[in-house]
Amino acid sequence: MKHSKPESLPPPPPVIPSNFAPAKVDQSNRRPMARSELGTKGQRISLLTNHFNVKLSRNNDHFYQYNVAFFNEDGNPVESKGIGRRLLDMVHKTYESEMGGKEVAFDGEKTLFTVGALPGTKLEFIVVLENASSNRTIRGETKRSRRLPQSKPYKVTLSYATKIPIQAIVNALEGQDSEQFNEAMRVFDVLLRQHAAKQGCLLVRQCYFKNDPRNFIDIGGGVMGCKGFHSSFHATQSGFSLNIDVSTTMIVKPGKVVDFLLENQNVCSIREIDWLKAKRTLKNLRIKTFPSNLHYKIIGLSEKTCREQTFSLKKNNHGDEAIDITVYQYFVEYHHKHLEYSADYPCLVVGKLKSPTYIPLELCELISLQCYTKPLSNSQRASLVKSRQKPQDQMRALMGELKQSNYDADPLINATGITISNTFTKVEGRVLDPPKLKLGSGRYLFPSGGRWSFNNKTFVEPTRITHWAIVNFSSCCDMNTLRRDLPRCSQAKGLDLDPPSAVIHENSQFRCSPAHVRVDKMFEAIRQRLSSPPTFILCILPERKNSDIYAKMPCGPWDCHTMHCPD
């Protein structure tokens, strides 16, 4: 066999000399990029923005940044997330005088900020927190019975890192060099997050959501849209400002776990629940048990039913005697609970994997404000879109939130010397003329109100479509009428449409299958009927709106167009 000569490789990159030193950039002339000029086209219009002007009165102060570390009693770092704020709140409450009376802002991870310096560059504090869901029991009662809060000591260390001048923001607004502008802006955003955290809000980046049922929108499937707000500080042409906007996040519907599963899986009976799917859905969600009102995080589902799952129970706290007992028997005999349906279904598993705790389904409720991160269905997205607020309603909501947030009462925000206006910032805008659309025969179409009609109009460059297909997911569409009307409509637009290469109807046995299965089976049928990829595929969907099949259409080399079958 004769081998072809390989192509020559490109030369290697030049080697940087060992004595090479990058040139130093002159920082003295560095300035923020200025806008060259304002707009001149269109009609002038006065606009209200969702920005509120902010004034700084203590420009000479500095933010002091400290690194924070949390340690258990044995000296190992604390791994639990979300405990940092509780620990720092306890530090501030217990050691306020040792911290010089300073208010602190915590970013939720490993950094803390103050206005002005703390009394030392390295500080250590010992604090004690009560763990309300510990396994410590009242003497004389059986294990897993009513628990007492257990105190646990922690060590908190603060180490000085750097200081950030508030003047950096003023310098940037005046167009001057401001190397620490971004750091100063970050501190102000940390102040906003902490202010929201103190109100018990769910924090999602710079957005916050309150636990108020009036803000919840049921969109089906055990999911709710939770309305909240985004807030952040910005340097603008109008000066330093606070931006507040409406925001929505998805949360799990609070309430009984079984009710959530029924709705999430769209089934009518607990017997129809897919427990493997339920295990994936419930993992890491937080619950509270009743009537004890203890909080736990779900780590899984038991492999056995409540009637079969056993654990070792000590009869008292003094002896080593223990018996194996089922979860169902324990709650019925020892706690006198009437379990209506839990016996034949899995238990929720909470606690730690090495020493799990089993709880019957009907004794658990999902707590509020838990993020739902899985993709939404078409119907859920449609329900969310319907809940959008009109501009006037948004304005009232933003103004109400500014007043309700009461930033002026926050001691740390006050310490920065900022004053937030209570009116929307006015700016000048311009309404541009809509672009004209070019049509066939040298004609033009002028949109009105952001929309236009293509009736009795032709394309600028009509084409001929020769190799295409129709796939029909609908059982009620009149295909004869469709095949007769399509060429007539196409000709009216200037198109030359050949008859379809294939008309493929969905196999009736797949109509009750999941959407992705129906689409996959249809593509198998297309490949069997057509020897080469068509120019495009026209898909007839079974529902007028929110068809799940539409969301499963793949984006690939074939261009798929969809239309809904009329009722």
C-alpha positions in Angstrom: 0.0 0.0 0.0 1.3 3.4 -0.8 1.3 5.9 2.0 0.7 9.6 1.4 3.2 12.1 2.7 2.0 13.8 5.8 1.4 17.5 5.7 4.2 19.6 7.3 3.5 20.8 10.8 3.5 24.5 11.6 6.6 25.9 13.2 6.7 25.9 17.0 5.9 29.1 18.8 8.8 31.4 19.7 10.3 30.8 23.1 10.1 33.8 25.5 13.6 34.8 26.7 14.3 34.1 30.3 15.2 37.7 30.9 11.9 39.0 29.4 9.9 41.4 31.6 6.5 42.7 30.7 6.3 46.5 30.2 4.7 48.4 33.1 1.4 50.1 32.2 1.2 53.7 33.2 -1.8 53.9 35.6 -1.7 57.7 35.9 -3.8 58.3 32.8 -6.3 55.5 33.3 -9.9 56.8 33.2 -13.3 55.1 32.8 -14.5 55.2 29.2 -16.8 58.2 28.6 -19.8 58.2 26.3 -19.0 60.2 23.2 -22.4 61.7 22.7 -26.1 61.3 23.4 -28.7 60.1 20.9 -30.1 62.6 18.3 -32.6 60.5 16.3 -36.3 59.9 17.1 -38.8 61.8 19.3 -37.8 62.8 22.8 -39.6 61.3 25.6 -39.4 61.5 29.4 -39.0 58.2 31.2 -39.1 56.9 34.8 -36.5 54.3 35.6 -36.4 51.7 38.4 -33.4 53.5 39.9 -33.3 55.5 43.1 -30.7 58.2 43.6 -28.2 57.5 46.4 -26.1 60.2 48.1 -22.8 59.5 50.0 -22.1 61.7 52.9 -19.1 59.9 54.5 -16.7 59.6 51.6 -13.5 59.6 53.8 -14.4 56.4 55.5 -13.1 52.9 54.6 -14.6 49.4 54.4 -12.3 47.0 56.3 -12.3 43.5 55.0 -11.7 40.4 57.2 -11.3 36.7 56.4 -13.7 34.6 58.5 -13.1 31.0 59.6 -15.4 28.7 61.6 -14.2 25.7 63.6 -15.8 22.9 65.6 -14.8 22.1 69.2 -12.2 19.6 67.9 -10.5 22.2 65.8 -11.8 20.9 62.4 -13.4 23.5 60.0 -17.2 23.7 60.0 -18.5 22.0 56.9 -22.2 22.8 57.3 -23.5 25.5 55.0 -25.7 28.2 56.2 -24.5 28.3 59.8 -22.1 31.2 59.3 -24.7 33.9 59.7 -26.0 32.3 62.9 -22.5 32.1 64.3 -21.6 35.7 63.4 -24.9 36.9 64.9 -24.0 35.2 68.1 -20.5 36.6 68.0 -21.9 40.2 67.6 -24.5 39.6 70.4 -22.0 38.1 72.8 -18.9 40.2 72.1 -20.2 43.5 71.0 -17.9 45.5 73.2 -14.8 43.4 72.2 -15.7 44.3 68.6 -15.7 48.0 69.4 -19.5 48.2 68.9 -19.0 47.7 65.1 -21.7 46.4 62.9 -20.6 43.7 60.4 -21.6 42.6 56.9 -21.1 38.9 56.1 -21.1 37.7 52.4 -22.4 34.3 53.5 -19.1 32.5 52.8 -15.7 33.6 54.2 -15.5 37.4 54.1 -16.7 40.0 56.5 -16.8 43.8 56.1 -17.0 46.7 58.6 -17.1 50.5 58.4 -13.9 51.4 60.2 -11.5 49.0 61.8 -12.1 46.4 64.5 -10.0 46.6 67.7 -7.4 44.1 66.4 -6.1 42.5 63.2 -6.6 38.9 64.6 -9.6 38.1 66.7 -10.9 34.8 68.1 -14.3 34.2 69.7 -16.0 31.1 71.3 -19.7 31.0 70.9 -22.4 28.3 71.7 -25.3 27.5 69.4 -28.3 25.3 70.2 -29.0 22.5 67.7 -32.8 22.1 67.7 -32.7 18.8 65.8 -30.1 17.0 67.8 -30.5 13.4 69.1 -30.2 14.2 72.7 -33.3 12.9 74.6 -35.0 13.7 77.8 -34.0 11.2 80.5 -36.4 8.4 80.9 -37.9 8.7 77.5 -37.1 6.4 74.6 -34.7 7.2 71.8 -36.2 9.3 68.9 -38.8 10.8 71.2 -39.1 14.5 72.0 -35.7 16.1 71.9 -34.1 18.8 73.9 -31.9 21.5 72.2 -28.2 20.5 72.4 -25.6 23.2 72.9 -22.5 23.0 70.8 -19.4 25.3 71.0 -17.7 26.8 68.0 -14.6 29.0 67.4 -14.8 32.0 65.1 -11.7 33.7 63.9 -11.4 37.1 62.1 -8.2 38.1 60.2 -7.6 41.5 58.7 -7.2 41.4 54.9 -7.4 44.9 53.4 -9.3 48.2 53.5 -11.4 49.7 50.7 -12.0 53.5 50.4 -15.6 54.6 49.9 -14.1 57.5 48.0 -13.4 55.0 45.2 -17.1 55.2 44.2 -17.0 59.0 44.1 -13.8 59.0 42.0 -15.4 56.7 39.5 -18.5 58.9 39.2 -16.3 61.9 38.6 -14.4 60.1 35.8 -11.2 59.7 37.9 -9.0 56.7 38.3 -10.6 54.3 40.7 -8.8 50.9 41.1 -11.0 49.8 44.1 -14.3 50.8 42.6 -15.5 47.2 42.0 -14.5 46.1 45.5 -16.4 49.0 47.1 -19.5 48.2 45.0 -19.3 44.6 46.1 -19.4 45.7 49.7 -22.6 47.7 49.1 -24.2 44.7 47.5 -23.2 42.5 50.5 -25.0 45.1 52.7 -28.2 44.6 50.6 -28.0 40.8 50.8 -27.5 40.8 54.6 -30.4 43.2 55.0 -32.6 40.8 53.1 -31.2 37.8 55.1 -32.1 39.4 58.4 -35.7 39.5 57.2 -35.7 35.7 56.6 -35.7 36.0 52.8 -34.6 33.3 50.4 -31.5 34.7 48.7 -30.7 33.9 45.1 -27.6 35.9 44.1 -28.7 39.5 44.3 -32.4 38.6 44.4 -34.5 38.0 47.5 -37.9 36.4 48.1 -40.1 36.7 51.2 -42.2 33.9 52.7 -45.5 35.5 51.9 -48.3 33.4 50.3 -49.5 36.5 48.5 -46.2 36.3 46.4 -46.8 32.7 45.4 -48.2 31.6 42.0 -49.2 28.0 41.5 -48.1 26.9 38.1 -48.9 23.2 38.5 -46.7 20.1 39.0 -46.1 20.9 42.7 -44.2 24.0 41.7 -44.9 27.6 42.5 -43.5 30.9 41.1 -42.4 33.1 44.0 -42.3 36.8 43.3 -39.5 38.8 44.8 -37.0 41.6 44.0 -33.6 42.2 42.7 -31.6 45.0 44.3 -28.1 46.3 43.5 -26.1 49.5 43.5 -24.8 51.1 40.3 -22.7 54.0 39.1 -24.7 55.7 36.4 -24.6 58.9 34.3 -27.1 60.3 36.8 -24.9 59.4 39.8 -24.8 56.6 42.4 -28.1 54.8 42.4 -30.0 51.8 43.9 -31.6 49.6 41.2 -34.7 47.6 42.3 -36.5 45.3 39.9 -39.1 42.6 40.2 -37.9 39.0 40.0 -39.4 35.5 40.0 -37.9 32.2 41.1 -39.3 28.7 41.2 -40.0 27.0 44.6 -41.3 23.7 45.7 -44.9 23.9 46.8 -44.9 23.7 50.6 -47.2 21.2 52.4 -47.5 17.5 52.8 -44.9 15.4 51.0 -47.4 13.0 49.5 -49.6 15.9 48.1 -46.5 17.3 46.4 -45.5 14.0 44.9 -49.1 13.4 43.5 -49.1 16.8 41.9 -45.5 16.6 40.7 -46.0 13.3 38.9 -49.6 14.1 37.8 -51.1 11.0 39.4 -54.3 10.6 41.3 -53.3 7.9 43.9 -50.3 7.2 46.0 -50.3 3.7 44.4 -49.3 5.3 41.1 -46.3 7.2 42.4 -42.9 6.3 40.8 -40.8 6.0 43.9 -37.5 6.0 42.1 -38.4 9.3 40.5 -39.7 10.6 43.9 -36.3 9.8 45.5 -34.5 11.9 42.9 -37.0 14.8 43.3 -37.1 14.8 47.1 -33.3 14.5 47.8 -31.8 17.5 49.7 -35.3 19.1 50.2 -36.0 20.2 53.8 -39.0 19.0 55.8 -40.6 19.6 59.2 -42.2 16.8 61.2 -45.4 17.2 63.1 -46.4 17.5 65.7 -42.8 17.8 67.0 -42.0 20.6 64.4 -38.4 19.4 64.0 -36.5 20.3 60.7 -34.5 17.9 58.6 -32.9 17.5 55.2 -34.0 14.5 53.1 -31.2 12.2 52.1 -33.3 9.5 50.4 -36.1 7.0 50.7 -36.0 3.7 52.6 -35.6 0.5 50.4 -38.3 -1.2 52.5 -41.8 -0.1 53.4 -42.6 1.6 56.7 -44.2 -1.7 57.8 -41.0 -3.6 57.0 -38.2 -1.1 57.8 -36.5 -1.8 61.2 -34.1 0.0 63.4 -32.5 -0.7 66.8 -34.4 0.8 69.7 -32.9 1.1 73.2 -35.6 0.8 75.9 -33.9 3.3 78.2 -30.8 5.5 78.4 -29.0 3.4 81.1 -28.8 -0.1 79.8 -27.5 -1.7 76.7 -30.6 -3.7 76.0 -32.1 -3.0 72.6 -34.7 -4.4 70.4 -35.3 -4.4 66.6 -38.6 -2.7 65.8 -40.3 -1.5 62.6 -40.8 2.2 62.0 -44.6 1.6 61.7 -44.7 -0.3 65.0 -42.6 2.4 66.7 -44.9 5.3 65.8 -48.1 3.4 66.4 -47.2 1.7 69.7 -44.8 4.3 71.3 -46.2 7.5 69.9 -49.8 6.4 69.4 -49.9 7.8 65.9 -52.7 6.7 63.5 -50.9 6.2 60.2 -53.5 6.1 57.5 -51.4 5.2 54.4 -47.7 5.2 55.3 -47.4 1.4 56.2 -47.1 0.1 52.6 -44.8 2.8 51.2 -41.2 4.0 51.8 -40.1 6.2 54.7 -38.3 9.4 54.3 -34.6 9.0 55.3 -33.1 12.0 57.1 -30.0 12.6 59.3 -26.7 10.9 58.3 -26.1 7.9 56.0 -24.2 6.1 58.7 -27.0 6.5 61.3 -30.2 7.3 59.3 -33.5 8.3 60.8 -36.7 7.0 59.2 -39.9 9.0 59.3 -43.3 8.0 57.9 -44.5 10.0 54.8 -47.6 11.4 56.3 -45.8 12.9 59.3 -43.7 15.2 57.1 -44.3 18.5 55.4 -42.1 20.4 52.9 -41.1 23.8 54.3 -41.5 26.9 52.3 -39.0 28.8 50.1 -37.1 25.9 48.7 -35.7 26.4 45.1 -37.0 24.2 42.4 -34.2 23.8 39.8 -35.6 21.3 37.3 -36.8 22.4 33.8 -40.4 23.6 33.6 -43.0 22.1 31.3 -44.7 24.1 28.5 -47.9 24.5 30.6 -45.8 25.7 33.6 -44.0 28.3 31.6 -47.3 29.5 30.1 -48.8 29.9 33.6 -45.8 31.9 34.6 -46.1 34.2 31.6 -49.7 34.9 32.4 -48.7 36.2 35.9 -46.5 39.0 34.5 -47.3 42.4 35.9 -48.1 45.4 33.9 -45.7 48.4 34.1 -48.0 50.4 36.4 -48.3 47.4 38.8 -44.6 47.0 38.7 -44.1 50.6 39.7 -46.4 50.3 42.6 -44.6 47.1 43.7 -41.2 48.6 43.5 -42.2 51.7 45.4 -43.9 49.6 48.1 -40.8 47.4 48.4 -38.5 50.4 48.9 -40.7 51.7 51.7 -41.1 48.3 53.3 -37.4 47.5 53.1 -36.7 50.5 55.3 -33.0 50.7 54.5 -32.7 53.8 56.7 -33.3 51.7 59.8 -30.3 49.3 59.0 -27.5 50.3 61.4 -24.7 49.2 59.0 -26.2 50.9 55.9 -26.6 54.0 58.0 -22.9 53.7 59.1 -21.9 54.1 55.4 -23.6 57.5 55.3 -25.8 56.8 52.3 -29.2 58.3 51.7 -31.6 56.7 49.3 -34.2 58.8 47.4 -37.8 57.6 47.5 -38.6 58.7 44.0 -37.9 57.1 40.6 -35.0 58.6 38.6 -36.1 60.5 35.5 -34.2 60.2 32.3 -34.7 61.3 28.7 -35.4 58.7 26.1 -36.1 58.6 22.4 -38.8 56.8 20.4 -37.2 55.6 17.1 -39.3 55.1 14.0 -39.9 51.4 13.2 -37.9 49.9 10.3 -39.8 49.4 7.1 -40.1 45.9 5.8 -39.3 45.2 2.1 -41.8 43.0 0.3 -42.1 41.6 -3.2 -42.9 43.7 -6.3 -40.9 46.6 -4.7 -43.5 47.3 -2.0 -42.8 48.2 1.6 -44.7 47.4 4.9 -44.6 49.8 7.8 -45.2 48.1 11.2 -47.7 49.7 13.6 -47.6 49.1 17.3 -44.8 46.6 17.0 -46.7 44.2 14.7 -47.7 43.8 11.1 -49.9 41.7 8.9 -48.5 39.7 6.0 -52.0 39.1 4.4 -52.0 39.7 0.6 -48.2 40.2 0.7 -45.5 38.4 -1.2 -41.8 37.6 -0.3 -38.9 39.6 -1.8 -37.1 36.4 -2.9 -39.6 33.5 -3.1 -38.1 30.1 -3.6 -39.2 26.6 -4.7 -39.6 23.9 -2.1 -39.1 20.5 -3.6 -38.3 17.9 -0.9 -40.3 18.3 2.3 -42.5 16.2 4.6 -45.6 16.5 6.8 -45.7 14.6 10.1 -49.0 14.5 11.9 -49.3 14.1 15.7 -53.0 15.0 15.7 -55.9 12.6 15.4 -58.4 15.2 14.3 -56.6 17.2 11.6 -58.1 17.0 8.1 -55.0 16.2 6.1 -56.9 16.3 2.7 -57.9 20.0 3.3 -54.4 20.8 4.5 -52.8 19.3 1.4 -55.2 21.2 -0.8 -54.9 24.6 0.9 -51.1 24.7 1.4 -50.1 25.0 -2.3 -52.8 27.7 -2.8 -51.5 29.7 0.2 -47.9 29.3 -0.8 -48.6 30.5 -4.4 -50.3 33.6 -2.9 -47.0 34.4 -1.1 -44.9 33.8 -4.3 -43.7 30.4 -3.2 -43.6 27.3 -5.5 -44.4 24.4 -3.3 -44.1 20.9 -4.7 -46.3 18.1 -3.2 -44.9 16.7 0.0 -42.5 13.8 -0.3 -44.2 12.0 2.5 -47.2 12.4 4.9 -46.5 10.4 8.1 -49.1 9.9 10.7 -48.2 9.0 14.3 -48.7 5.4 15.3 -51.7 5.4 17.6 -50.0 3.1 20.1 -47.5 5.9 21.1 -50.1 8.7 21.7 -50.1 8.1 25.4 -46.3 7.9 25.7 -44.1 10.7 27.0 -43.4 13.6 24.6 -39.8 12.7 24.0 -40.8 9.1 23.1 -43.4 10.3 20.6 -40.8 12.5 18.9 -38.2 9.8 18.8 -40.6 7.3 17.3 -41.7 9.8 14.7 -38.1 10.5 13.6 -37.6 6.8 13.2 -40.6 6.7 10.9 -39.2 9.6 8.9 -35.9 7.9 8.4 -37.6 4.8 7.2 -39.8 6.7 4.7 -37.3 9.2 3.3 -33.9 8.3 1.7 -32.4 11.7 2.3 -33.1 14.6 4.7 -35.9 16.8 3.6 -35.7 20.6 3.2 -38.0 21.1 6.1 -40.6 19.1 8.1 -44.1 20.5 8.8 -45.3 19.1 12.2 -49.0 19.1 13.0 -49.4 19.2 16.8 -52.3 17.8 18.7 -53.0 20.7 21.1 -53.7 24.3 20.2 -51.4 25.6 22.9 -48.7 24.4 25.2 -47.9 21.1 23.5 -45.2 19.1 25.3 -44.1 17.8 21.9 -43.0 21.2 20.8 -40.4 21.5 23.6 -38.9 18.1 22.6 -38.3 19.0 18.9 -34.5 18.7 18.3 -32.5 21.4 16.8 -30.5 19.8 14.0 -29.8 19.8 10.3 -33.5 19.5 9.5 -35.6 22.6 9.8 -38.8 21.8 11.6 -41.9 24.0 11.5 -44.9 23.4 13.7 -48.6 24.3 13.4 -51.5 23.4 15.7 -54.5 21.5 14.5 -57.7 23.6 14.8 -60.3 22.3 17.2 
